[in-house]
Each structure stands twice: as C-alpha cells, then as structure tokens.
Amino acid sequence: MSLSGSAVVPSPTGSTRLYAVLGHPVDQVMAPSLMNPLFAARQIDAVMVPIEVEPARLGSVIQGLKAIGNFDGLLVTVPHKFAVCGYADRLGETATIAGSANALRREADGSWSADNFDGAGFVAGLRKAGHTLEGAAACLVGAGGAGVSIAAALMLAGVGRLLINDVACDRLDRLVSRLATRWPGKVSAAPQAATPGLDFIINATPLGLRPHDPLPFEIANLSEGTIVADIIMKPAETRLLEEAQRRGLPTHPGIHMLTEQIELYRSFFRLQ
Amino acid sequence: MSLSGSAVVPSPTGSTRLYAVLGHPVDQVMAPSLMNPLFAARQIDAVMVPIEVEPARLGSVIQGLKAIGNFDGLLVTVPHKFAVCGYADRLGETATIAGSANALRREADGSWSADNFDGAGFVAGLRKAGHTLEGAAACLVGAGGAGVSIAAALMLAGVGRLLINDVACDRLDRLVSRLATRWPGKVSAAPQAATPGLDFIINATPLGLRPHDPLPFEIANLSEGTIVADIIMKPAETRLLEEAQRRGLPTHPGIHMLTEQIELYRSFFRLQ
C-alpha cells in the first residue's frame, strides 16, 4: 500500500500501450518501477503493470493478453519462465538453449517471439563491474528459470569451465546435457558447489529472499579472490554476500542483472 | 503519443492492483485520465489501463482478466456493454432493467457483479445542474449501450413521460417493452424525436463524435426551454449543442455524465 519512494509518471490515458510482468507471487518484482520511468523519460505512451497469476491459470491469462489489441509485450518471472516458452511462436538463442524465457513480444504479423535476458543481463553486469569471463572457471548454483539462462549466457560469453549444482537432479542433468552438446567437455554437474580454484560462484537459487534461509552454499572452501555473486535483489545485500565480505571475498549483488536487462528489454521491445 | 496535459501519478510497482476499461476503439476513453489521479489522491496503490478488444475476442480477454490475481474490476464502453452482462455472475438494478453493463467488480468470494452507471451518472449530472426530473417529459434518442442505461435511470428518477427514438427498430422495441412492463403507460417509442412540449431531449447516439456527422435530431420543432443534452464528451461542445444554443435553448454537455460517474465507480469498487 505504500507509495512512498515511487517515481511519478504520466497517468495512463485511453491511448496508452500495455506491457506486463507475470509472476506468482508478483509483489516483489522491480520491473514496473524501472520500466515506467524509462517510458516517461522517453515520452513513450506505455505502462508496465504487474500480473499475479497462478500456474494453473497461466494459459488463460496469456491467451487473454494476446487478444488485447494494445498489448505489446510481457516479462516473466518465477515460476512461469519454463511454461511461457509453450506460448511463443519462436524462441531466441538463449531461450532455446535454456528452455526458459523471461520476455515475449508481439511481432508486426501478430505472432509472438520469446527470449531470455536474465543471463545476458547478469553477464553484462559482471563485465560492467570489470570482470573477465573468457576462459574463467565458474560455478552456478541453481538450475531454475534464471539459472538456465545464466548458464547459457556464461557459455556464450566464453567461460572456460562451468560447474552447475542443483538439489533437483533431473533439471540439473537436463541442463548439463543440453549445454554439453554445444560445448563438449566444458560443462559438468557438481555435487559440491564450493570447491577451490573458482573465479566465480553464483547463487541462482531463491535462498536468501527470506531472512532465515540457509546459505545456498558454504563459502569456507572457496579460494581467495573467488567472486561471490547473487541474483537476489531483495534484500540488496543477502546474508551470502555479507558472509563472503566478512571472509574478504569480492562480491557482486543481484541488482546489476536487472539494471543491465532494462537496456536489453528496451531493445527487445523496440522502444525508441 | 502526446503526453502533454496528462496528470502525473506514482509509477505502478509490483504490488499495484489493476483495473481496466474495455472498448473498441479505446483511444477516446477518459476513465484512466480521471481514475488514476483519484487513486493517487487517495494513496490507493492501483492503476486503470485501457484495453482495446474486438468483439470476437471479448470472451478470451475477460476470462484472462478474471484469472489475474491482482485484477479487481473493469469499466466497459462501446460496443461491449451488452455482451459483458453474459460474463457477470449477478447484475445490479439498472443493469438488469437496461440489459447492459458498464462496470464489473470481483467480489470477496471470487464471483463477479456488474451494473450500469451511465444512467445514474447522467441523472446526477442533470440534478447537479439544478434540473428537476420528477414528472418531466423527456425524449431519449439512441437505445444503445448508454441509452438503455439512461432510459432506466430516468424512469427510476421519476420522469413522468419518456419517448424513445432509435433507427434500429428491434432494440428500440425491446427497450420500450422492457420499461413499459415496470412503468406501464409512461414509456413509448417515438417515430419523431423532436416534438414540442418536452422538458428534456437527450442525444445518446454516437452522432457528433465526428465533425461531419449529421445532427442526431432536428431542433427546429423543440419548444422554448427544452433542455438539449448530449452524452458525447469529445468534442466537449458538439454541433448539436452549438445549434441549440444558437436557437436560445438551454444545453447540458456530456462531460457531466462521466464526472458524476467517477464517484459512483469509486463506491462500486469500494475504494476508500
């Protein structure tokens, strides 16, 4: 209910174009707070709204949104990133590799294209922070909707060795075998996440969203200089990042993945 | 594309509740420009967006909207006011009489209620302008989605004699017979709209929206003092109202129907 701190934007009118971000839950999404000021700054008559939708109702909602004449695109968050691929007429490179999408747009012919920018946004954030990915050794913890996209983007960015850890063996194996087909010998499942000799270790699980969550992985065994990255945005500083800093390890917070994605979304949605 | 003159409101965030106004076309609707500043002024974290939907796709869109967890209500304009009644679980008094609805809300049990506030808004506008409806003689031109609601509201307000004119005989007869059942002897179809002896004559047709539209009825035969009302809001002064003023007749513009409805919507949507 609090509107404090919210940016002000022009009120939607009858001619406003629509964008949405779908999630379950959706209260935590930050995309409307970032995209609406972008629309305003560029004098684009559009608004992005949050849409709360249970998995069982996703089909009804997407079919309904597609039937709206002034609806141009949507972003997608947990737990819908895998399922939305089934509602796209075509998938971009990252979405195809990842089997997961977080953005859909209407094309001029009325068809729908999807891609996944979580990974590209994460990689852009690391690069902007001055980190080199080419040839690096990385461990990704979490092969969910965001994790699969980050895995694909890390490989596309030239990472030399990628270890992936997840408690769900089936989706872990599915992701590793999919990536191994394209990058043989470079990707493997890791029973232990926190091993010595890594350049990066990345939390792509939801652990850390709630204050009493356990750490997604132990940091005791990490080598000096291993960069500990988190994709969680709320809280901005997770307990994982705090503990890593206490151990003297460099850290990389989750917000960069989103802020870098805004520019990617802008381009994907063809906003001037 | 022009945002000039648009009020500023807080940007939607992840926790914003949703309202929509459905139409085909929808560019001309003024409800978002009025409701969003109302939400902002009352610190209600909600946004109203326009939704363009073709008649053939109305069912898909409404089913999709109902499946959205944070979607609380919608307003409806041309040409969907009759069809939406089929998507409500119950109809209010005016919607039942009119067979037409312009507002739907989600109830606490998840069911949907509809009512029609065009007529009540129109009547409230006339009263606010100091006009007395009890016992008056009125002629309504246009038995479409707004007209049926105005007819019902005029009768509920105590009009003594109501003539209704429409080029479409079937919907005219349907409305007259429906009203005559409840108010026998007071409502009749009028082949000629502009007859002498009227207190009010009301344009509820779309004629006047476009600059070269013919007048919805002739004003030459109207008695001195007959109030000429229009429900068209854009342009604010229709040619009908201009010609009536030139003849020295009192006029009542369309905007009042909407501004008075805003308070009715606020109450219907239970906004504090």
HADDOCK unambig.tbl for C-alpha pairs under 7 A between the chains (distance, minus, plus):
assign (segid A and resid 1 and name CA) (segid B and resid 44 and name CA) 6.81 0.50 0.50
assign (segid A and resid 1 and name CA) (segid B and resid 45 and name CA) 5.55 0.50 0.50
assign (segid A and resid 3 and name CA) (segid B and resid 43 and name CA) 6.98 0.50 0.50
assign (segid A and resid 3 and name CA) (segid B and resid 45 and name CA) 6.78 0.50 0.50
assign (segid A and resid 6 and name CA) (segid B and resid 10 and name CA) 5.77 0.50 0.50
assign (segid A and resid 6 and name CA) (segid B and resid 11 and name CA) 6.08 0.50 0.50
assign (segid A and resid 7 and name CA) (segid B and resid 10 and name CA) 5.69 0.50 0.50
assign (segid A and resid 7 and name CA) (segid B and resid 11 and name CA) 5.47 0.50 0.50
assign (segid A and resid 8 and name CA) (segid B and resid 8 and name CA) 6.01 0.50 0.50
assign (segid A and resid 8 and name CA) (segid B and resid 9 and name CA) 5.23 0.50 0.50
assign (segid A and resid 8 and name CA) (segid B and resid 10 and name CA) 4.24 0.50 0.50
assign (segid A and resid 8 and name CA) (segid B and resid 11 and name CA) 5.33 0.50 0.50
assign (segid A and resid 9 and name CA) (segid B and resid 8 and name CA) 5.25 0.50 0.50
assign (segid A and resid 9 and name CA) (segid B and resid 9 and name CA) 5.53 0.50 0.50
assign (segid A and resid 9 and name CA) (segid B and resid 10 and name CA) 6.02 0.50 0.50
assign (segid A and resid 9 and name CA) (segid B and resid 11 and name CA) 5.50 0.50 0.50
assign (segid A and resid 10 and name CA) (segid B and resid 6 and name CA) 5.80 0.50 0.50
assign (segid A and resid 10 and name CA) (segid B and resid 7 and name CA) 5.71 0.50 0.50
assign (segid A and resid 10 and name CA) (segid B and resid 8 and name CA) 4.25 0.50 0.50
assign (segid A and resid 10 and name CA) (segid B and resid 9 and name CA) 6.03 0.50 0.50
assign (segid A and resid 11 and name CA) (segid B and resid 6 and name CA) 6.09 0.50 0.50
assign (segid A and resid 11 and name CA) (segid B and resid 7 and name CA) 5.49 0.50 0.50
assign (segid A and resid 11 and name CA) (segid B and resid 8 and name CA) 5.32 0.50 0.50
assign (segid A and resid 11 and name CA) (segid B and resid 9 and name CA) 5.50 0.50 0.50
assign (segid A and resid 11 and name CA) (segid B and resid 33 and name CA) 6.29 0.50 0.50
assign (segid A and resid 11 and name CA) (segid B and resid 36 and name CA) 6.16 0.50 0.50
assign (segid A and resid 12 and name CA) (segid B and resid 32 and name CA) 5.92 0.50 0.50
assign (segid A and resid 12 and name CA) (segid B and resid 33 and name CA) 6.50 0.50 0.50
assign (segid A and resid 12 and name CA) (segid B and resid 49 and name CA) 6.19 0.50 0.50
assign (segid A and resid 13 and name CA) (segid B and resid 30 and name CA) 6.77 0.50 0.50
assign (segid A and resid 13 and name CA) (segid B and resid 32 and name CA) 5.15 0.50 0.50
assign (segid A and resid 13 and name CA) (segid B and resid 33 and name CA) 5.22 0.50 0.50
assign (segid A and resid 14 and name CA) (segid B and resid 26 and name CA) 5.79 0.50 0.50
assign (segid A and resid 14 and name CA) (segid B and resid 27 and name CA) 4.24 0.50 0.50
assign (segid A and resid 14 and name CA) (segid B and resid 28 and name CA) 5.62 0.50 0.50
assign (segid A and resid 14 and name CA) (segid B and resid 29 and name CA) 4.91 0.50 0.50
assign (segid A and resid 14 and name CA) (segid B and resid 30 and name CA) 6.28 0.50 0.50
assign (segid A and resid 14 and name CA) (segid B and resid 32 and name CA) 6.55 0.50 0.50
assign (segid A and resid 14 and name CA) (segid B and resid 50 and name CA) 5.32 0.50 0.50
assign (segid A and resid 15 and name CA) (segid B and resid 27 and name CA) 4.37 0.50 0.50
assign (segid A and resid 16 and name CA) (segid B and resid 50 and name CA) 6.79 0.50 0.50
assign (segid A and resid 26 and name CA) (segid B and resid 14 and name CA) 5.79 0.50 0.50
assign (segid A and resid 27 and name CA) (segid B and resid 14 and name CA) 4.23 0.50 0.50
assign (segid A and resid 27 and name CA) (segid B and resid 15 and name CA) 4.36 0.50 0.50
assign (segid A and resid 28 and name CA) (segid B and resid 14 and name CA) 5.62 0.50 0.50
assign (segid A and resid 29 and name CA) (segid B and resid 14 and name CA) 4.92 0.50 0.50
assign (segid A and resid 30 and name CA) (segid B and resid 13 and name CA) 6.78 0.50 0.50
assign (segid A and resid 30 and name CA) (segid B and resid 14 and name CA) 6.29 0.50 0.50
assign (segid A and resid 32 and name CA) (segid B and resid 12 and name CA) 5.93 0.50 0.50
assign (segid A and resid 32 and name CA) (segid B and resid 13 and name CA) 5.16 0.50 0.50
assign (segid A and resid 32 and name CA) (segid B and resid 14 and name CA) 6.56 0.50 0.50
assign (segid A and resid 33 and name CA) (segid B and resid 11 and name CA) 6.30 0.50 0.50
assign (segid A and resid 33 and name CA) (segid B and resid 12 and name CA) 6.50 0.50 0.50
assign (segid A and resid 33 and name CA) (segid B and resid 13 and name CA) 5.22 0.50 0.50
assign (segid A and resid 36 and name CA) (segid B and resid 11 and name CA) 6.17 0.50 0.50
assign (segid A and resid 44 and name CA) (segid B and resid 1 and name CA) 6.81 0.50 0.50
assign (segid A and resid 45 and name CA) (segid B and resid 1 and name CA) 5.56 0.50 0.50
assign (segid A and resid 45 and name CA) (segid B and resid 3 and name CA) 6.84 0.50 0.50
assign (segid A and resid 49 and name CA) (segid B and resid 12 and name CA) 6.20 0.50 0.50
assign (segid A and resid 50 and name CA) (segid B and resid 14 and name CA) 5.32 0.50 0.50
assign (segid A and resid 50 and name CA) (segid B and resid 16 and name CA) 6.80 0.50 0.50
assign (segid A and resid 51 and name CA) (segid B and resid 68 and name CA) 6.24 0.50 0.50
assign (segid A and resid 51 and name CA) (segid B and resid 70 and name CA) 6.49 0.50 0.50
assign (segid A and resid 52 and name CA) (segid B and resid 68 and name CA) 5.66 0.50 0.50
assign (segid A and resid 52 and name CA) (segid B and resid 69 and name CA) 4.89 0.50 0.50
assign (segid A and resid 52 and name CA) (segid B and resid 70 and name CA) 5.70 0.50 0.50
assign (segid A and resid 53 and name CA) (segid B and resid 67 and name CA) 6.89 0.50 0.50
assign (segid A and resid 53 and name CA) (segid B and resid 68 and name CA) 5.30 0.50 0.50
assign (segid A and resid 53 and name CA) (segid B and resid 69 and name CA) 5.69 0.50 0.50
assign (segid A and resid 57 and name CA) (segid B and resid 67 and name CA) 6.03 0.50 0.50
assign (segid A and resid 60 and name CA) (segid B and resid 63 and name CA) 6.63 0.50 0.50
assign (segid A and resid 60 and name CA) (segid B and resid 64 and name CA) 4.91 0.50 0.50
assign (segid A and resid 60 and name CA) (segid B and resid 67 and name CA) 6.72 0.50 0.50
assign (segid A and resid 61 and name CA) (segid B and resid 64 and name CA) 4.10 0.50 0.50
assign (segid A and resid 61 and name CA) (segid B and resid 65 and name CA) 6.62 0.50 0.50
assign (segid A and resid 61 and name CA) (segid B and resid 67 and name CA) 6.07 0.50 0.50
assign (segid A and resid 61 and name CA) (segid B and resid 68 and name CA) 6.71 0.50 0.50
assign (segid A and resid 63 and name CA) (segid B and resid 60 and name CA) 6.64 0.50 0.50
assign (segid A and resid 63 and name CA) (segid B and resid 64 and name CA) 6.77 0.50 0.50
assign (segid A and resid 64 and name CA) (segid B and resid 60 and name CA) 4.92 0.50 0.50
assign (segid A and resid 64 and name CA) (segid B and resid 61 and name CA) 4.09 0.50 0.50
assign (segid A and resid 64 and name CA) (segid B and resid 63 and name CA) 6.77 0.50 0.50
assign (segid A and resid 64 and name CA) (segid B and resid 64 and name CA) 4.28 0.50 0.50
assign (segid A and resid 64 and name CA) (segid B and resid 65 and name CA) 6.90 0.50 0.50
assign (segid A and resid 65 and name CA) (segid B and resid 61 and name CA) 6.62 0.50 0.50
assign (segid A and resid 65 and name CA) (segid B and resid 64 and name CA) 6.89 0.50 0.50
assign (segid A and resid 67 and name CA) (segid B and resid 53 and name CA) 6.89 0.50 0.50
assign (segid A and resid 67 and name CA) (segid B and resid 57 and name CA) 6.04 0.50 0.50
assign (segid A and resid 67 and name CA) (segid B and resid 60 and name CA) 6.73 0.50 0.50
assign (segid A and resid 67 and name CA) (segid B and resid 61 and name CA) 6.07 0.50 0.50
assign (segid A and resid 68 and name CA) (segid B and resid 51 and name CA) 6.24 0.50 0.50
assign (segid A and resid 68 and name CA) (segid B and resid 52 and name CA) 5.65 0.50 0.50
assign (segid A and resid 68 and name CA) (segid B and resid 53 and name CA) 5.31 0.50 0.50
assign (segid A and resid 68 and name CA) (segid B and resid 61 and name CA) 6.72 0.50 0.50
assign (segid A and resid 69 and name CA) (segid B and resid 52 and name CA) 4.87 0.50 0.50
assign (segid A and resid 69 and name CA) (segid B and resid 53 and name CA) 5.69 0.50 0.50
assign (segid A and resid 70 and name CA) (segid B and resid 51 and name CA) 6.48 0.50 0.50
assign (segid A and resid 70 and name CA) (segid B and resid 52 and name CA) 5.70 0.50 0.50
